[in-house]
Amino acid sequence: MDIRNIAIIAHVDHGKTTLVDQLLRQSGAFRAHQAVAERALDRNDLERERGITILAKCASVVWRDIRINIVDTPGHADFGGEVERILNMVDGALVLVDAAEGVLPQTKFVVGKALARGLKPIVVINKVDRSDARSDEVATEVFDLFAALGADDSQLDFPLLYASGRQGWADLALDGPRQDLSALFELVLSHVKAPALDAEAPFAMVASILEYDNFLGRVLTGRVEQGRARLNMPVKVLRGDGSTVETSRLTKLLAFRGLERVAVEEAEAGDIIAVAGLAEATVPDTVGAPELAGPLPAIPVDPPTLAMTFRVNDGPLAGRDGKKVTSRQIRDRLLREAEGNVAIRIAESSEMDAFEVAGRGELQLGVLIETMRREGFELAIGRPRVLTQINPETGAREEPMEEVLVDVDEPYAGVVVEKLSRRKAELRDMRPSGGGKVRLAFLMPSRGLIGYHGEFLTDTRGSGVMNRLFAGYGPWKGPIEGRRNGVLISNADGESVHYALFYLQERGVLFIDPGERVYVGMIIGEHSRDSDLDVNPIKEKKLTNIRAAGKDDAMLLIPPRRLALEQAIAYVEDDELVEVTPRAVRLRKRHLDPHARKRAERQGSEAAA
């Protein structure tokens, strides 16, 4: 059967997964009355909760007797490693752009990668049924983006479709019949070339995705670059340097049919397949026939820019919630993650029972931590920090920089510019974007964004949208101010009580309710001043034999501020940790004992001097 391989690439929340749902429905991949979940490709619990794609996934449809393999890719820059590998498997791409939001940083990132691979994308202006759609302007923005990214003439002459993924139609003209997606299917068949690969050469594929299956074990997905894969055939696995990792057999050969992975006896060059039976192979190794001369080329992945320390949870409440608490269990889990996720690096830390985990951003590492806590792990996480490098020519220290695009209501533009300027941001562009909104473009250090997102939402009353993209390395910008307020630290072990918390809320914002377990060194709130304050949250009211009726009725507590996992990670300072368990996220000081804290503070001051 003839084959086309395409990736769907776009900024987060521009409608990729919803469009794939409709492609599957209209191609007959689902039965007429089959019940299918909305956003069927977002199978992971975290993906459904957050409404984003985290892991790249494959599906397959048949249109006019031609098989179209579709790869749904993540839209967030933190998961760019997934996008880079996926583009190695396809011969074409659908670039989705929201008809109202237009070109955003992640659109630029994924399109740049696609153009560099020589792909000739099909552009789909999606959500043209929105009341604030500006389809023609967005089409011009896309052309300007392609030109700015160095597209050649054939890539600049891209086909354009107008669509509504939710309503399930796509047309060549904005005022088309709006019936179905047949125009999109036909354009894929005519514009995307069939893979021009050697079917008679020895079998070879580059592993692009690694996942674990409860029944099959380690499953590797990739495109057959040459030859034919057959069930139970002997294979060898080659690293990029040509060394042989292992020799084995393909005990299971799976191809994508609709949303399902179906066992097949044979797969030909160009098809996207999943194989099982390999114990050591990982991304981006080459799996090939024994007679294969050398490894296939693999795309280098951009390096990590952010690191966190994952430690054993050694707090007083350790082991109460989770079953996986030892350093060996944490180490094995992190190494397994690094095997399949090429954008993550794991290293032993100088601290005892701790590991340095480097990745693309707070969201990517936050998703890893959230996944681990759901698996029963307990961890203590340190403050994120950026990974710097030394410029080989000048010898100067350089740090990762971000391109930040902010869409905000006009009254809030001033406070956003002021706050980001304090964090060493340079305002590059400021223009009205319609509907009383302003679009601001900044270039700023990655570390300036750590901990800012919650403040940004507060300053813009939840109406602002901020997008960011790694823009390379730039000169070190010097010190950046962090959190301005100190914290309230428990100086006692026990259960917090209503009476104590009522009087403590004058001192700042509380993070806990009455009846919660607390311990010495645990952070229970934010101080209203810039210094830390030790407080007693378990202090009870002294009992007397005289009681005024209704005296305690007026002791009303303000609801506590609950920090979500990513907010907590961004909130802590260098001398603090986030304690993560399956049922709780707590903040604590690195040194629980107040005397040890003062000693460490003194040593830090002496070292700085």
C-alpha positions in Angstrom: 0.0 0.0 0.0 1.2 3.5 -0.8 2.2 5.5 2.3 2.3 9.2 3.4 3.9 10.2 6.7 3.0 13.6 8.2 3.4 15.4 11.5 1.0 17.9 12.9 2.9 20.7 14.5 1.7 23.9 16.2 1.8 26.0 19.3 0.1 24.6 22.4 -3.7 24.8 22.4 -4.0 25.6 18.7 -6.2 22.5 18.0 -3.8 19.7 16.8 -5.3 16.9 18.8 -8.9 17.9 18.1 -8.1 18.0 14.4 -6.6 14.5 14.5 -9.9 13.3 16.2 -11.8 14.6 13.1 -9.3 13.1 10.6 -9.8 9.7 12.3 -13.6 10.0 12.3 -14.0 11.1 8.7 -11.5 8.5 7.3 -13.6 5.7 8.9 -11.0 4.8 11.5 -13.8 4.7 14.1 -17.0 2.6 13.6 -20.2 4.5 13.2 -21.4 4.1 16.8 -18.0 3.7 18.5 -17.7 5.7 21.7 -14.4 7.6 21.5 -13.1 10.1 24.1 -12.6 13.7 23.0 -8.9 14.4 22.2 -8.5 10.6 21.8 -4.7 10.9 21.3 -4.2 12.5 24.7 -4.3 9.2 26.6 -2.2 10.2 29.5 -4.0 11.4 32.7 -1.8 14.5 32.9 -2.4 15.4 29.3 -6.2 15.2 29.9 -6.0 17.3 33.1 -3.8 20.0 31.6 -5.3 20.0 28.1 -1.8 19.7 26.5 0.1 17.0 24.5 3.2 15.9 26.4 4.1 12.7 24.5 4.2 12.4 20.7 1.9 9.7 19.5 1.1 8.0 16.2 -2.2 7.2 14.5 -3.0 6.0 11.0 -5.9 6.6 8.5 -6.6 5.3 5.0 -7.9 7.7 2.3 -8.3 6.5 -1.3 -6.4 3.3 -0.6 -3.3 5.3 0.6 -2.2 4.9 4.2 -1.5 8.3 6.0 0.5 7.9 9.2 -0.1 10.9 11.4 2.1 12.0 14.3 0.6 14.3 16.9 3.5 16.3 18.5 3.7 18.4 21.7 3.2 22.1 21.3 5.1 23.3 24.4 8.8 24.3 24.1 9.7 22.2 27.1 8.9 19.1 25.1 10.8 20.2 22.0 13.0 17.1 22.2 9.9 15.1 21.2 9.2 17.3 18.2 12.8 17.2 16.9 12.9 13.4 16.9 9.4 13.1 15.3 10.4 15.2 12.3 12.9 12.5 11.5 10.1 10.1 10.8 7.9 12.1 8.4 8.0 13.5 4.9 5.5 16.3 5.4 3.9 18.5 8.0 0.7 20.3 8.8 1.4 23.6 10.5 -1.7 24.7 12.5 -2.0 28.3 13.4 -4.8 29.8 15.5 -6.9 32.3 13.4 -7.0 34.7 16.3 -3.7 34.2 18.2 -1.6 34.0 15.1 2.1 33.0 15.1 3.4 32.4 18.6 6.9 31.4 19.8 6.4 27.6 19.7 5.0 27.9 16.1 8.3 29.5 15.2 10.3 26.8 17.0 8.6 23.8 15.4 8.4 25.4 11.9 12.1 26.3 12.1 12.9 22.6 12.8 10.6 21.4 9.9 12.1 23.9 7.4 15.6 22.9 8.4 14.7 19.3 7.7 13.7 20.3 4.2 10.0 19.6 4.7 7.4 21.6 2.7 4.6 22.3 5.2 0.9 22.6 4.5 -0.4 25.6 6.5 -3.8 25.3 8.2 -5.4 28.4 9.6 -7.5 26.8 12.4 -10.4 28.1 14.4 -11.6 30.5 11.7 -15.1 30.3 13.3 -13.8 32.3 16.3 -15.5 35.7 16.7 -12.1 37.4 16.9 -10.5 35.5 14.0 -8.3 37.5 11.7 -7.5 34.8 9.1 -5.9 36.9 6.3 -3.6 38.8 8.7 -2.5 35.5 10.2 -1.8 34.0 6.7 0.5 37.0 6.1 2.2 36.5 9.5 2.9 32.8 8.6 4.5 33.9 5.3 6.6 36.4 7.1 7.7 33.8 9.6 8.7 31.3 6.8 10.7 34.1 5.2 12.4 35.0 8.5 13.3 31.4 9.1 15.1 31.2 5.7 12.6 29.1 3.8 13.5 28.5 0.2 11.1 29.4 -2.7 9.4 26.0 -2.8 8.7 26.2 1.0 7.5 29.7 0.7 5.0 28.6 -1.9 3.0 26.7 0.7 -0.6 25.5 0.2 -3.1 27.2 2.6 -6.3 25.8 4.1 -8.9 27.4 6.4 -10.4 25.1 8.9 -12.3 24.5 12.1 -11.0 21.3 13.8 -13.9 21.3 16.3 -16.6 21.5 13.6 -14.6 19.1 11.3 -14.1 21.0 8.0 -11.3 22.5 6.0 -11.5 24.5 2.7 -9.1 26.1 0.3 -11.1 29.3 0.5 -12.3 31.1 3.6 -15.9 31.2 2.2 -15.9 27.6 1.1 -18.7 25.0 1.6 -17.5 24.1 5.1 -18.7 20.4 4.9 -15.8 18.1 5.8 -12.0 17.5 5.7 -11.8 16.0 2.2 -9.9 19.1 0.9 -7.2 18.5 3.6 -7.0 14.7 2.8 -6.6 15.5 -0.9 -3.9 18.1 -0.3 -1.9 15.7 1.8 -2.0 13.1 -0.9 -1.0 15.6 -3.6 1.5 17.7 -1.7 3.3 15.2 0.5 5.6 12.9 -1.4 5.6 9.1 -0.7 8.8 8.1 1.1 11.6 7.5 -1.4 13.4 4.7 0.3 15.4 1.6 -0.7 13.1 -1.4 -0.1 15.9 -3.9 -1.1 18.6 -2.6 1.3 19.2 -4.3 4.7 16.5 -3.4 7.2 17.2 -0.2 9.3 15.2 2.2 11.5 16.1 5.0 14.0 14.4 4.6 17.3 12.5 7.9 17.9 10.1 7.1 20.8 10.7 4.7 23.7 7.9 3.7 26.0 7.1 0.9 28.5 4.2 -1.5 28.0 3.0 -3.8 30.9 2.8 -6.8 28.5 5.5 -6.1 25.9 8.1 -4.4 28.0 10.3 -1.8 26.2 8.7 -0.7 22.9 10.6 1.4 20.4 8.8 3.4 17.6 10.4 4.7 14.4 10.2 4.7 10.7 11.6 1.9 8.6 14.3 3.9 6.6 15.3 1.0 4.3 14.5 -2.7 3.7 11.8 -4.7 5.3 11.2 -5.6 9.0 9.9 -9.1 9.6 8.6 -10.7 12.8 11.3 -12.7 14.7 14.1 -11.5 12.4 17.6 -11.2 14.0 18.7 -7.5 14.4 21.6 -5.6 15.9 21.5 -2.2 17.7 24.1 0.4 16.8 25.0 3.6 18.7 25.9 6.8 16.8 29.6 6.0 17.1 29.1 2.7 15.3 29.4 0.5 18.4 27.1 -2.5 18.8 24.9 -2.3 21.8 23.1 -5.6 21.5 21.9 -8.3 19.1 18.4 -9.8 19.5 15.2 -10.6 17.6 12.1 -8.6 16.9 9.7 -10.6 19.1 6.8 -8.3 18.3 6.2 -6.1 15.3 3.4 -3.6 15.5 2.0 -1.1 12.9 -0.5 1.7 13.5 -4.0 1.2 12.3 -6.4 4.0 13.5 -5.6 4.6 17.1 -4.6 1.0 17.7 -1.2 -0.8 17.5 -1.8 -3.9 15.5 0.6 -6.9 15.3 1.9 -7.5 11.7 4.2 -10.1 10.1 6.1 -7.6 7.9 6.6 -3.8 7.5 8.1 -2.1 4.4 10.3 0.9 4.0 8.5 4.1 4.9 6.0 2.7 7.4 6.1 3.8 11.0 6.3 0.8 13.3 6.8 -0.2 16.9 9.1 -3.1 17.9 9.6 -5.1 21.1 12.2 -7.6 22.3 15.2 -5.2 22.7 16.6 -4.9 26.2 19.3 -2.2 25.7 18.2 -0.2 22.6 17.2 3.4 23.3 16.6 6.7 21.5 18.2 7.5 19.0 19.9 4.2 18.3 19.7 2.4 14.9 18.0 -1.0 14.9 19.0 -2.9 11.8 19.7 -6.2 10.1 22.9 -8.0 11.1 24.5 -7.1 7.7 23.9 -3.4 8.2 27.2 -1.5 7.7 26.8 1.4 10.1 24.3 3.5 12.0 21.8 5.9 10.3 22.2 9.7 11.0 20.1 11.0 13.9 19.1 14.6 14.6 21.1 16.2 17.4 18.8 17.5 20.2 19.1 20.9 21.8 20.8 20.8 25.2 19.0 21.1 28.5 18.8 24.7 30.0 17.5 24.1 33.5 18.5 21.8 36.4 17.0 20.7 39.7 18.2 18.5 42.5 16.0 15.5 43.3 16.8 14.2 46.8 15.5 11.5 49.2 12.8 13.0 51.4 14.5 13.1 54.8 11.8 15.2 56.6 10.0 14.1 59.8 6.9 13.0 57.8 8.9 10.9 55.3 7.5 7.5 54.3 3.9 8.2 55.5 2.4 8.6 52.0 4.7 7.0 49.5 6.1 3.5 49.1 9.1 4.4 46.9 11.4 6.4 49.1 15.0 5.1 48.8 17.7 6.7 46.7 18.1 3.4 44.7 14.4 3.5 43.6 14.6 7.2 42.7 17.8 6.6 40.7 16.4 3.7 38.8 13.3 5.7 37.9 15.3 8.7 36.7 17.6 6.6 34.6 14.6 5.0 33.0 13.2 8.4 32.2 16.5 9.6 30.7 16.5 6.5 28.4 13.4 7.5 26.6 13.5 11.2 27.0 16.5 12.5 25.1 15.9 16.1 26.4 16.7 15.1 30.0 20.1 14.5 31.6 20.7 12.7 34.9 23.9 13.0 37.0 24.9 12.1 40.5 24.9 15.2 42.8 27.6 16.2 45.2 25.0 16.0 48.0 24.3 12.6 49.6 21.3 10.6 48.2 20.7 13.3 45.6 20.6 13.6 41.7 21.0 16.4 39.3 18.2 16.3 36.7 18.6 18.7 33.8 15.8 19.4 31.2 14.3 22.1 28.9 12.1 23.9 31.5 10.0 24.0 34.6 7.0 22.5 32.9 8.9 19.4 31.6 10.6 18.7 35.0 7.3 19.5 36.8 5.5 16.9 34.7 8.2 14.3 35.6 7.9 15.1 39.3 4.0 14.9 39.1 4.3 11.5 37.2 6.7 10.1 39.9 4.5 11.2 42.8 1.5 9.5 41.2 3.7 6.3 41.0 4.2 6.4 44.7 7.5 8.2 45.0 8.5 10.7 47.8 11.0 13.4 46.9 12.6 16.6 48.1 13.2 19.0 45.2 15.6 21.9 45.2 15.2 25.3 43.5 15.6 25.3 39.7 18.7 26.9 38.3 19.9 27.6 34.8 22.8 25.8 33.2 25.5 28.3 32.0 28.3 27.8 29.6 31.7 29.5 28.8 32.0 31.0 25.4 35.1 29.3 23.8 36.1 32.4 21.9 35.7 35.2 24.5 35.9 33.1 27.7 32.9 35.0 29.0 30.1 33.3 31.0 26.9 32.9 29.1 23.4 31.9 30.2 20.3 30.6 28.4 18.0 33.4 27.0 14.3 33.3 26.3 12.1 35.0 23.7 9.0 35.9 25.6 5.7 37.0 23.9 3.0 38.5 26.2 -0.6 39.2 25.2 -2.2 41.4 27.8 -5.1 43.9 28.3 -3.8 47.5 27.8 -4.2 48.6 31.4 -1.8 45.8 32.6 0.9 46.4 30.1 2.8 48.8 32.3 3.1 46.5 35.3 4.3 43.6 33.1 7.0 45.8 31.5 8.1 47.1 34.9 8.3 43.6 36.5 10.1 42.0 33.6 12.5 44.9 33.3 13.5 44.2 37.0 14.2 40.6 35.9 16.7 41.9 33.2 14.2 41.7 30.2 14.7 43.8 27.1 11.5 45.0 25.5 11.9 44.3 21.8 8.5 45.1 20.4 5.1 46.5 21.6 2.1 46.7 19.4 -1.7 46.6 19.7 -3.2 43.2 18.8 -6.9 44.3 18.7 -9.7 44.0 21.2 -8.0 46.3 23.7 -5.0 44.0 24.0 -1.3 44.7 23.5 1.4 42.2 22.4 4.8 42.7 24.0 8.0 40.9 22.9 10.9 40.5 25.3 14.4 38.9 25.2 15.4 37.9 28.7 17.4 35.4 30.8 15.7 32.1 31.5 16.3 32.5 35.2 14.4 35.7 35.2 11.2 33.7 34.4 11.6 31.3 37.3 8.8 32.0 39.8 7.3 34.8 37.7 4.3 33.1 36.1 2.1 33.2 39.3 2.9 36.9 39.8 2.1 37.5 36.1 -1.4 36.0 36.4 -2.0 38.0 39.6 -0.9 41.3 38.0 -3.0 40.7 34.8 -6.1 39.4 36.8 -5.7 36.1 35.1 -6.3 37.6 31.6 -2.7 37.7 30.4 -1.1 35.0 28.2 2.6 34.4 28.2 4.6 32.3 25.8 8.3 31.6 25.8 10.9 30.0 23.6 14.6 29.2 24.1 16.5 31.7 22.0 20.1 30.5 22.6 22.8 31.7 25.0 23.7 35.3 25.8 26.1 37.2 28.1 25.5 36.7 31.9 23.1 39.5 33.0 24.2 39.7 36.7 22.1 39.3 39.8 18.3 39.1 39.4 16.0 39.9 42.3 14.1 36.8 43.6 11.2 36.6 46.0 10.8 39.8 48.0 9.1 38.3 51.0 10.4 36.0 53.8 8.6 33.0 55.1 6.8 31.9 58.3 8.6 28.8 59.6 7.2 26.4 62.2 9.2 26.1 65.4 7.2 23.1 66.8 6.1 19.6 65.8 2.4 18.6 66.0 -1.0 19.6 64.5 -1.7 23.2 63.6 -4.6 24.7 65.6 -7.2 27.4 64.7 -6.3 29.6 67.6 -2.6 29.9 66.7 -3.3 30.4 62.9 -5.8 33.1 63.6 -3.1 35.3 65.3 -0.4 34.3 62.8 -2.4 35.5 59.7 -1.6 39.1 60.8 2.0 38.3 60.0 1.5 37.2 56.4 -0.3 34.7 54.1 -0.8 31.2 55.4 -0.3 28.0 53.3 -2.0 25.6 55.8 -5.3 24.8 57.4 -6.0 23.9 61.1 -5.4 20.2 61.8 -2.5 19.8 59.4 0.7 18.0 60.6 3.6 20.5 60.9 7.2 20.1 62.0 10.2 22.2 63.0 11.6 23.9 59.8 8.4 23.5 57.7 7.3 26.6 55.9 3.7 27.3 56.8 3.2 30.8 55.1 4.7 33.9 53.6 5.9 36.7 55.9 4.6 40.2 55.2 8.2 41.5 55.5 11.4 40.5 53.7 12.8 38.4 56.6 12.0 34.9 57.8 10.1 34.5 61.0 9.9 31.4 63.3 6.4 30.9 64.6 4.4 28.5 66.7 1.3 27.1 64.7 0.3 24.6 67.4 -0.1 27.1 70.3 -3.4 26.4 72.1 -5.6 28.9 74.0 -4.9 28.9 77.8 -8.0 27.6 79.5 -9.6 29.6 82.4 -12.8 29.1 84.5 -14.2 32.3 83.0 -15.6 32.1 79.5 -17.2 34.9 77.5 -20.1 33.7 75.3 -19.3 33.9 71.6 -15.7 35.1 72.2 -14.2 32.6 69.7 -16.9 32.9 67.1 -15.2 36.0 65.6 -11.9 34.1 65.0 -12.4 33.7 61.3 -9.5 32.4 59.2 -8.7 33.6 55.7 -8.6 30.6 53.3 -4.9 29.5 52.9 -3.0 30.0 49.7 -2.4 26.5 48.2 0.6 26.2 46.0 0.4 23.7 43.1 3.5 21.7 42.4 5.0 24.0 39.7 4.2 27.1 41.8 5.9 25.6 44.8 9.0 24.7 42.8 9.2 28.2 41.4 8.5 29.8 44.9 11.4 28.3 46.9 14.8 29.9 47.4 18.2 28.3 47.4 18.0 27.4 51.1 14.5 25.8 50.8 13.1 22.5 49.4 9.8 21.3 48.1 8.7 18.0 49.8 6.6 16.0 47.3 4.6 13.0 48.3 1.6 11.2 46.6 -0.8 13.2 48.8 1.0 16.4 49.7 3.2 19.2 48.5 5.0 20.9 51.4 7.7 23.6 51.6 10.5 23.4 54.1 13.9 24.8 54.9 16.9 22.8 53.7 18.2 22.8 57.3 15.3 22.1 59.6 17.2 23.0 62.9 17.2 26.8 63.4 20.8 26.7 64.7 22.0 24.8 61.6 20.2 27.3 59.4 22.0 30.3 61.1 25.3 28.4 60.8 24.8 27.8 57.1 23.7 31.4 56.6 26.9 32.6 58.3 29.1 30.4 56.2 27.4 31.6 53.1 27.9 35.2 54.0 31.6 34.5 54.7 32.0 32.7 51.4 30.4 35.6 49.5 32.7 38.1 51.2 
